[in-house]
Amino acid sequence: MKYFVSYAYFLQNGGHGFGNIGLERSWPISGPDDIEDLTLQITDTVTRAMGKKLTLTITGWPQFEADIERIRGKDSGPSKVVQLASSRSE
């Protein structure tokens, strides 16, 4: 199972920021114990990457959609896979 995990981090000097990380697990995130475990693992990874001691809070963990085969037409390139359009709500 693949997840997009977003987090907020807080530095000892009062600085803070936000980040995200993609991760894959062989079992679902199903409770507080899983979140605590992920928080420890991500905190360790971000601490090493930044070289600073920090506190981290996971703010969300949506699961990625299942992998599917993406079929593209002969003339389609990366810019034609997704079409964005603006919409208005009134």
C-alpha angles and dihedrals in degrees: 000000000000122000137188103218119195123193146174121223132200126203125212091245091059096263118133142177147164134249146163138215136190116228139174126216133181091223133039126264097253111159152353094294091059092049091048091050092048091047091055093047095046092044089054092048095047092044091054093045094049097036090224134106111248147162118236134200123192109226102182144356114191115178117241117242115264115274111264133179109264113216117201129188123243093262099038121109131177092284092057099051093082125034116200123201131178120239133192129213117205 
